[in-house]
Amino acid sequence: MLSSRTKHLMHCCLLFTIIVLFEIFTGALKIWPDETLEINPWVRYGYLWTVVLYLLRLVTFLPLPQVLFNFAGLTLYNAFPDKVVLKGSPILAPFICIRVVTRGDYPQLVKSNVLRNMNKCTDAGMENFLLEVVTDKKIGLDQNRRVREIVVPPNYRTKSGALFKARALQYCLEDDVNILAENDWIVHLDEETLLTENSVKGILNFVMDGKHQFGQGLITYANEEVVNWITTLADSFRVADDMGKLRFQFNMFHKPLFSWKGSFVVTQLGAEKKVSFDNGLDGSVAEDCFFAMRALDEGYSFNFIEGEMWEKSPFTLWDFVQQRKRWLQGILLVVHSKALPFKKKVLLAISCYSWVTLPLSASNVVLAALCPIPCPPFIDILCAFIAAVNIYMYVFGVVKSFTIYRFGLLRFLLCIGGALLTMPFNVIIENVAVIWGVIGKKHKFYVVNKNVRPAVTV
């Protein structure tokens, strides 16, 4: 079996090879004569269309900051770390509350996952922990000293009028509801999120270290039963994004420069209460993003947590589009919110608008062939670099999510090919989500259906 260091070196070699090949075959590196250099676009296309073509080419540079972060994260840190090793006794760890937020529409799913997650905690030797389920509808969890069900009253209102998940999270922080101490820790999960042995150990190491108030780790989507292969392969990009951009920003800067996700979030209660989820309507659609930006503004420290958790990709293409649309709308609300200083969210804004302008960036694929224009070499080289890294992200996400030992070599290679084939689909879906998100109503919260038949837990 290959060592983790060998796997990482092979991954880096593959990444550099793909970048070089892309630079050559796109013509960014001028190995062969380039006929486009002889084109005078001002004469061929006219001044107006030439300006449009060059502006569209420049739009492709908006993703450059996050691409650089992804490249750094995937190369500077071991992309295939060994199993997490506990750095102290779990008995000595501070108190940890594992908090799940749900509407209560899928009670059996929640009950099953609560049981599975509790077993993972006890198997890891945890003693000081509690599982909390925060729900709008009563679920009726089995009585257990380690399980607490919190039903959010229908008449509960936050001071700022926060809604949806933010409202439920803020309810838990109210003095007459909260039972945790300031130095206790909370692990925030979605209703379908499953702990693993590595993630539990990673969380224990993080809270026992105690240097940072907030942390987050990797989530993968291809575990156990794969319900929808198209959406799961499309989500392989998110796996690479966690191991690249997310890991680099937390390990290097200890700040959520590009925000973070809403699950596998670990917070210290005192810090969470000061930041709060009571951030009005603008902070209710992407409550995780708004929370991260407020925590960044207030100077809190973040770190990357070892291990991974499991989730499912959306089961239908409709849910996939709705999910992306809500994310885009929520992040746009955060970027435009006057409650947050712009200097703290510059990179988030650039990342967001690289998403908003995706239809314009995607048009370059066609226009570059139909209307070629001469560009300085560094522009072509950077454009090819951005494209190559983004394409490799799908390959890496599959390699990280699917193993040869689990699927066999043939199916493993088919998964990589499938991820590459889903790229055009993903671009179309993202374009639909962008257009719909920009013109649609912003303050809505669509919850995807992730209710799958639960595995039997003994």
PLY file of the C-alpha trace (Angstrom):
ply
format ascii 1.0
element vertex 458
property float x
property float y
property float z
element edge 457
property int vertex1
property int vertex2
end_header
0.00 0.00 0.00
1.30 3.45 -0.92
2.25 5.82 1.89
0.39 9.09 2.32
3.50 11.04 1.27
3.83 8.98 -1.93
0.16 9.57 -2.75
0.60 13.30 -2.20
3.67 13.44 -4.48
1.82 11.50 -7.20
-1.14 13.88 -6.88
1.16 16.93 -7.18
2.88 15.46 -10.25
-0.49 14.80 -11.87
-1.65 18.35 -11.11
1.52 19.92 -12.58
1.31 17.63 -15.62
-2.28 18.64 -16.34
-1.40 22.32 -15.98
1.56 22.03 -18.39
-0.45 20.01 -20.93
-3.29 22.52 -20.73
-0.89 25.42 -21.24
0.52 23.73 -24.35
-2.65 22.48 -26.02
-4.60 25.70 -25.45
-1.79 27.61 -27.10
-0.91 29.62 -24.00
2.69 28.41 -24.31
3.62 29.32 -27.89
5.32 26.15 -29.10
3.73 26.33 -32.53
3.11 29.43 -34.70
0.04 31.32 -33.48
-2.10 32.76 -36.24
-4.16 34.81 -33.78
-1.16 37.12 -33.24
-1.56 38.32 -36.82
-5.22 39.24 -36.34
-6.12 42.90 -36.02
-9.37 42.66 -33.98
-10.14 46.38 -34.34
-10.35 45.92 -38.11
-11.95 42.47 -38.16
-14.60 42.94 -35.43
-14.96 46.69 -35.06
-14.18 48.75 -31.95
-17.31 47.94 -29.92
-17.18 44.16 -30.37
-13.42 44.13 -29.79
-13.84 45.92 -26.46
-16.55 43.42 -25.49
-14.31 40.46 -26.39
-11.43 41.78 -24.29
-13.70 42.57 -21.33
-15.13 39.04 -21.46
-11.60 37.67 -21.45
-10.75 39.75 -18.36
-13.84 38.45 -16.54
-12.19 35.02 -16.47
-9.63 36.42 -13.99
-12.19 36.84 -11.20
-11.74 33.21 -10.02
-7.94 33.68 -9.84
-7.70 34.36 -6.05
-9.63 31.23 -5.08
-7.81 29.18 -7.72
-4.49 30.25 -6.19
-5.77 29.29 -2.72
-6.94 25.92 -4.03
-3.61 25.31 -5.75
-1.67 26.22 -2.60
-3.87 24.10 -0.33
-3.66 21.06 -2.56
0.13 21.22 -2.94
1.55 22.68 0.29
-0.29 20.32 2.64
-0.52 16.55 2.44
-3.67 15.83 0.44
-3.81 12.21 1.67
-3.05 12.40 5.41
-2.89 9.28 7.54
-5.57 8.43 10.07
-6.01 11.00 12.81
-4.13 10.21 16.02
-5.49 11.50 19.33
-3.08 13.89 21.02
-4.61 13.46 24.47
-7.10 11.40 26.42
-10.72 11.99 25.32
-11.75 11.74 28.96
-9.90 15.01 29.61
-11.54 16.83 26.68
-13.87 19.77 27.44
-17.63 19.32 27.13
-18.84 18.99 23.52
-22.41 19.50 22.29
-23.18 18.00 18.87
-26.03 20.15 17.57
-28.24 19.17 14.63
-30.69 21.67 13.15
-33.72 20.37 11.26
-37.23 21.36 10.29
-38.41 17.99 11.55
-39.78 16.82 8.20
-37.76 13.58 8.28
-37.90 12.28 11.86
-36.71 8.75 11.07
-33.61 10.08 9.31
-32.79 12.29 12.30
-33.34 9.46 14.81
-31.14 7.08 12.85
-28.32 9.59 12.45
-28.45 10.64 16.10
-27.96 7.01 17.10
-25.13 6.49 14.63
-23.36 9.68 15.69
-23.73 8.84 19.38
-22.16 5.42 18.75
-19.21 7.07 16.96
-18.62 9.34 19.96
-18.71 6.53 22.49
-16.50 4.34 20.29
-13.90 7.13 20.30
-13.93 7.17 24.09
-15.73 10.48 24.51
-17.28 11.03 27.93
-18.28 14.70 28.12
-20.71 15.10 25.25
-24.36 15.70 24.41
-26.35 15.42 21.19
-28.89 18.20 20.68
-31.54 18.20 17.98
-33.04 21.62 17.31
-36.29 21.27 15.37
-39.36 23.23 14.31
-41.52 20.10 14.64
-41.37 17.67 17.54
-39.53 14.49 16.55
-39.96 12.40 19.70
-36.39 11.20 20.24
-35.90 8.30 22.64
-35.14 9.31 26.20
-31.39 9.30 26.78
-29.14 11.26 29.11
-26.93 12.11 26.12
-29.75 13.32 23.85
-31.73 16.56 24.10
-34.52 17.66 21.80
-35.20 21.41 21.49
-38.42 22.44 19.76
-38.36 26.06 18.59
-41.69 27.70 19.54
-43.67 29.00 16.54
-44.00 32.41 18.21
-40.27 32.85 18.84
-38.81 35.98 17.25
-35.23 37.17 17.29
-34.39 40.82 17.93
-33.31 41.44 14.34
-35.98 39.26 12.70
-33.62 36.46 11.67
-35.38 33.55 9.96
-34.90 29.94 8.91
-31.87 28.07 10.28
-30.40 31.26 11.80
-33.56 31.68 13.91
-33.28 28.12 15.27
-29.56 28.49 16.00
-30.15 31.78 17.82
-32.94 30.24 19.91
-30.41 27.77 21.34
-28.30 30.68 22.56
-31.10 32.26 24.60
-30.38 32.25 28.35
-33.47 30.23 29.25
-32.65 27.56 26.61
-28.86 27.26 26.68
-27.41 24.83 29.23
-23.77 25.06 28.12
-20.92 26.93 29.75
-18.90 29.64 28.00
-15.91 27.32 27.47
-17.96 24.40 26.14
-17.85 23.51 22.44
-20.55 23.00 19.81
-20.27 20.83 16.70
-22.86 22.03 14.17
-24.24 19.39 11.79
-27.00 19.20 9.21
-29.64 16.52 9.73
-27.98 14.13 7.24
-24.37 14.65 8.40
-22.59 11.61 9.80
-19.54 11.61 12.04
-16.60 9.33 11.31
-13.92 8.01 13.64
-11.37 10.40 12.10
-13.62 13.46 12.42
-14.36 12.71 16.09
-10.63 12.43 16.80
-9.96 15.59 14.82
-12.59 17.49 16.82
-11.15 16.21 20.10
-7.66 17.34 19.08
-9.02 20.75 18.05
-10.92 21.46 21.28
-8.15 20.11 23.52
-5.66 22.35 21.71
-7.91 25.34 22.45
-5.92 27.88 20.40
-8.76 28.77 18.03
-12.42 29.58 18.67
-13.74 28.22 15.37
-12.87 25.28 13.16
-14.06 23.29 10.18
-13.07 20.15 8.27
-13.66 18.09 5.15
-17.03 16.73 4.01
-17.29 13.99 1.37
-20.41 12.86 -0.52
-19.74 9.43 -2.04
-19.97 7.22 1.01
-22.26 4.21 1.46
-25.12 4.30 -1.05
-24.74 6.80 -3.90
-28.28 7.97 -4.65
-27.58 10.26 -7.64
-24.31 9.69 -9.48
-24.52 12.92 -11.48
-24.88 15.25 -8.50
-22.38 13.22 -6.43
-19.73 13.44 -9.15
-20.48 17.14 -9.58
-19.93 17.61 -5.84
-16.44 16.15 -6.17
-15.39 19.75 -6.85
-16.55 20.72 -3.34
-14.37 18.00 -1.83
-11.33 19.47 -3.57
-12.41 22.96 -2.50
-12.36 21.85 1.15
-8.89 20.34 0.83
-7.62 23.32 -1.13
-9.04 26.77 -0.45
-10.69 26.05 2.89
-7.68 24.26 4.34
-5.19 26.86 3.08
-7.08 29.88 4.45
-7.43 28.27 7.89
-3.97 26.71 8.18
-2.08 29.68 6.76
-4.13 32.72 7.83
-6.56 31.29 10.43
-9.28 33.45 8.88
-12.40 32.66 6.78
-11.27 34.90 3.91
-13.62 33.07 1.51
-16.19 32.18 4.21
-16.91 28.54 5.17
-19.67 25.89 5.05
-22.67 25.46 7.34
-21.88 21.93 8.50
-18.88 20.34 10.26
-18.61 23.67 12.10
-16.98 23.62 15.55
-17.41 26.69 17.77
-16.68 27.70 21.34
-19.96 28.76 22.94
-18.70 32.07 24.35
-17.42 33.16 20.94
-20.57 31.94 19.15
-22.80 33.94 21.50
-20.80 37.12 20.89
-20.93 36.73 17.12
-24.52 35.40 17.21
-26.85 34.28 14.42
-29.25 37.18 15.00
-28.25 39.03 11.84
-31.56 40.01 10.24
-32.91 38.89 6.89
-29.61 39.42 5.07
-27.95 36.99 7.45
-30.67 34.34 7.26
-30.28 32.82 3.77
-26.56 32.02 4.09
-26.33 32.25 7.87
-23.01 30.38 7.88
-21.39 32.90 5.54
-22.68 35.95 7.47
-21.55 34.39 10.74
-18.04 33.78 9.37
-17.71 37.36 8.13
-18.84 38.76 11.50
-16.40 36.49 13.33
-13.63 37.64 10.97
-14.52 41.28 11.61
-14.41 40.71 15.38
-10.95 39.15 15.20
-11.67 35.53 16.09
-9.29 32.76 15.06
-10.08 29.75 12.85
-8.33 26.47 12.08
-8.77 23.43 9.84
-9.88 20.23 11.61
-8.49 16.85 10.62
-10.80 14.04 9.58
-13.90 13.99 7.40
-17.65 13.81 7.77
-20.15 12.22 5.42
-23.10 13.79 3.64
-25.25 13.05 0.61
-25.40 15.11 -2.56
-28.89 16.26 -3.63
-30.99 13.37 -4.88
-32.53 15.24 -7.83
-31.34 17.79 -10.37
-34.12 20.13 -9.22
-32.78 20.09 -5.66
-29.26 20.56 -7.00
-30.26 23.74 -8.85
-32.26 25.04 -5.88
-29.33 24.42 -3.54
-26.90 26.35 -5.73
-29.41 29.16 -6.22
-29.88 29.61 -2.47
-26.14 29.63 -1.85
-25.60 32.29 -4.50
-28.44 34.47 -3.25
-27.33 34.13 0.36
-23.72 35.05 -0.40
-24.86 38.01 -2.51
-26.86 39.29 0.47
-23.77 38.99 2.67
-21.53 40.75 0.15
-23.98 43.63 -0.20
-24.82 43.90 3.50
-23.91 47.27 5.05
-23.60 45.59 8.46
-20.22 44.14 7.45
-17.17 46.22 6.45
-16.29 45.67 2.82
-12.54 45.36 3.48
-13.24 42.16 5.43
-15.13 40.55 2.57
-13.10 41.59 -0.48
-12.04 38.05 -1.38
-15.56 36.76 -0.72
-16.95 39.46 -3.03
-14.49 38.59 -5.81
-15.34 34.90 -5.43
-19.07 35.65 -5.43
-18.89 37.79 -8.56
-16.79 35.20 -10.33
-19.87 33.01 -9.77
-22.35 35.71 -10.82
-20.42 36.34 -14.04
-20.13 32.63 -14.85
-22.42 32.95 -17.92
-20.03 35.61 -19.29
-16.93 33.54 -18.49
-18.46 30.43 -20.04
-19.18 32.34 -23.25
-15.41 32.61 -23.82
-15.30 28.91 -24.65
-17.36 29.58 -27.77
-16.12 33.08 -28.52
-12.45 32.09 -28.33
-13.04 29.72 -31.25
-15.38 31.95 -33.26
-13.71 35.30 -32.57
-10.04 34.78 -31.65
-8.19 37.82 -30.33
-4.47 38.35 -29.68
-3.59 38.69 -25.98
-0.37 39.23 -24.04
1.22 35.87 -23.14
0.62 36.23 -19.40
-3.14 36.54 -19.95
-3.31 33.31 -21.94
-1.05 31.53 -19.44
-3.17 32.59 -16.44
-6.43 31.72 -18.21
-5.10 28.24 -18.99
-3.85 27.87 -15.40
-7.29 28.75 -14.00
-9.01 26.28 -16.32
-6.50 23.49 -15.64
-6.73 23.78 -11.84
-10.54 23.86 -11.93
-10.65 20.76 -14.15
-8.20 18.95 -11.90
-10.39 19.75 -8.89
-12.98 17.29 -10.24
-10.32 14.61 -10.70
-8.93 15.11 -7.21
-12.41 15.16 -5.66
-13.13 11.74 -7.15
-9.75 10.33 -6.07
-10.41 11.61 -2.54
-13.99 10.31 -2.41
-13.73 6.97 -4.24
-10.98 4.47 -3.52
-9.63 1.72 -5.75
-9.96 -0.70 -2.84
-13.69 0.00 -2.58
-14.66 0.21 -6.26
-11.92 -1.60 -8.16
-9.66 -0.04 -10.79
-12.19 -0.07 -13.65
-15.04 1.55 -11.72
-12.58 3.97 -10.16
-11.41 5.14 -13.59
-15.03 5.31 -14.76
-15.78 7.61 -11.80
-12.97 9.95 -12.84
-14.23 9.95 -16.41
-17.76 10.48 -15.16
-16.71 13.50 -13.11
-15.09 15.05 -16.18
-18.19 14.30 -18.24
-20.40 15.99 -15.63
-18.44 19.23 -15.96
-20.51 20.58 -18.89
-23.65 19.60 -16.99
-22.36 21.35 -13.90
-21.58 24.51 -15.88
-25.13 24.51 -17.29
-26.66 23.94 -13.85
-24.53 26.69 -12.32
-25.51 29.08 -15.11
-29.19 28.35 -14.56
-28.75 28.85 -10.81
-26.89 32.14 -11.36
-29.49 33.62 -13.70
-32.37 32.43 -11.52
-30.62 33.57 -8.36
-29.90 37.07 -9.66
-33.41 37.76 -10.95
-35.33 35.75 -8.31
-36.48 36.66 -4.81
-33.49 36.64 -2.46
-34.92 36.03 1.01
-36.01 32.42 0.52
-34.60 29.23 2.06
-35.05 26.06 0.03
-34.28 22.82 1.89
-33.28 19.89 -0.31
-34.70 16.43 0.35
-32.00 14.12 1.73
-34.25 11.52 3.30
-32.84 8.15 2.27
-33.62 4.79 3.84
-31.38 4.73 6.92
-28.83 2.00 7.48
-29.56 -0.45 10.25
-27.54 0.41 13.35
-26.96 -2.12 16.09
0 1
1 2
2 3
3 4
4 5
5 6
6 7
7 8
8 9
9 10
10 11
11 12
12 13
13 14
14 15
15 16
16 17
17 18
18 19
19 20
20 21
21 22
22 23
23 24
24 25
25 26
26 27
27 28
28 29
29 30
30 31
31 32
32 33
33 34
34 35
35 36
36 37
37 38
38 39
39 40
40 41
41 42
42 43
43 44
44 45
45 46
46 47
47 48
48 49
49 50
50 51
51 52
52 53
53 54
54 55
55 56
56 57
57 58
58 59
59 60
60 61
61 62
62 63
63 64
64 65
65 66
66 67
67 68
68 69
69 70
70 71
71 72
72 73
73 74
74 75
75 76
76 77
77 78
78 79
79 80
80 81
81 82
82 83
83 84
84 85
85 86
86 87
87 88
88 89
89 90
90 91
91 92
92 93
93 94
94 95
95 96
96 97
97 98
98 99
99 100
100 101
101 102
102 103
103 104
104 105
105 106
106 107
107 108
108 109
109 110
110 111
111 112
112 113
113 114
114 115
115 116
116 117
117 118
118 119
119 120
120 121
121 122
122 123
123 124
124 125
125 126
126 127
127 128
128 129
129 130
130 131
131 132
132 133
133 134
134 135
135 136
136 137
137 138
138 139
139 140
140 141
141 142
142 143
143 144
144 145
145 146
146 147
147 148
148 149
149 150
150 151
151 152
152 153
153 154
154 155
155 156
156 157
157 158
158 159
159 160
160 161
161 162
162 163
163 164
164 165
165 166
166 167
167 168
168 169
169 170
170 171
171 172
172 173
173 174
174 175
175 176
176 177
177 178
178 179
179 180
180 181
181 182
182 183
183 184
184 185
185 186
186 187
187 188
188 189
189 190
190 191
191 192
192 193
193 194
194 195
195 196
196 197
197 198
198 199
199 200
200 201
201 202
202 203
203 204
204 205
205 206
206 207
207 208
208 209
209 210
210 211
211 212
212 213
213 214
214 215
215 216
216 217
217 218
218 219
219 220
220 221
221 222
222 223
223 224
224 225
225 226
226 227
227 228
228 229
229 230
230 231
231 232
232 233
233 234
234 235
235 236
236 237
237 238
238 239
239 240
240 241
241 242
242 243
243 244
244 245
245 246
246 247
247 248
248 249
249 250
250 251
251 252
252 253
253 254
254 255
255 256
256 257
257 258
258 259
259 260
260 261
261 262
262 263
263 264
264 265
265 266
266 267
267 268
268 269
269 270
270 271
271 272
272 273
273 274
274 275
275 276
276 277
277 278
278 279
279 280
280 281
281 282
282 283
283 284
284 285
285 286
286 287
287 288
288 289
289 290
290 291
291 292
292 293
293 294
294 295
295 296
296 297
297 298
298 299
299 300
300 301
301 302
302 303
303 304
304 305
305 306
306 307
307 308
308 309
309 310
310 311
311 312
312 313
313 314
314 315
315 316
316 317
317 318
318 319
319 320
320 321
321 322
322 323
323 324
324 325
325 326
326 327
327 328
328 329
329 330
330 331
331 332
332 333
333 334
334 335
335 336
336 337
337 338
338 339
339 340
340 341
341 342
342 343
343 344
344 345
345 346
346 347
347 348
348 349
349 350
350 351
351 352
352 353
353 354
354 355
355 356
356 357
357 358
358 359
359 360
360 361
361 362
362 363
363 364
364 365
365 366
366 367
367 368
368 369
369 370
370 371
371 372
372 373
373 374
374 375
375 376
376 377
377 378
378 379
379 380
380 381
381 382
382 383
383 384
384 385
385 386
386 387
387 388
388 389
389 390
390 391
391 392
392 393
393 394
394 395
395 396
396 397
397 398
398 399
399 400
400 401
401 402
402 403
403 404
404 405
405 406
406 407
407 408
408 409
409 410
410 411
411 412
412 413
413 414
414 415
415 416
416 417
417 418
418 419
419 420
420 421
421 422
422 423
423 424
424 425
425 426
426 427
427 428
428 429
429 430
430 431
431 432
432 433
433 434
434 435
435 436
436 437
437 438
438 439
439 440
440 441
441 442
442 443
443 444
444 445
445 446
446 447
447 448
448 449
449 450
450 451
451 452
452 453
453 454
454 455
455 456
456 457
